[in-house]
Amino acid sequence: LPGKGVQSPSAYNYLLYVLRTYNKITEKCLLDCIKDFTSNELNQRRCLAQNTAVQKYLKMPQSISMRFQECHIQQNEALEAKAGWLGQ
């Protein structure tokens, strides 16, 4: 988007992805983990909840990406085998 400091659609999509992930983590923490707003300090329970949520949300896209790569490799191998079979 010209004039907005974002260089390409992929950069814009990545920024949206980061912001959505941040919002999901924040919402999940507020709904599930943080029940006491009497202090602005992070206690051990809050830190553990935060780390667990961040790890969960960072591992999910990585797992999906790995599975997508596996499927892509299998499809390529199947196409190569089919092309080899047709070429004989």
Secondary structure by P-SEA (a helix, b strand, c coil): ccccccccaaaaaaaaaaaaaaaaaaaaaaaccccccccccccaaaaaaaaaaaaaaaaaaaaaaaaaaaaaaaaaaaaaaaaaaaac
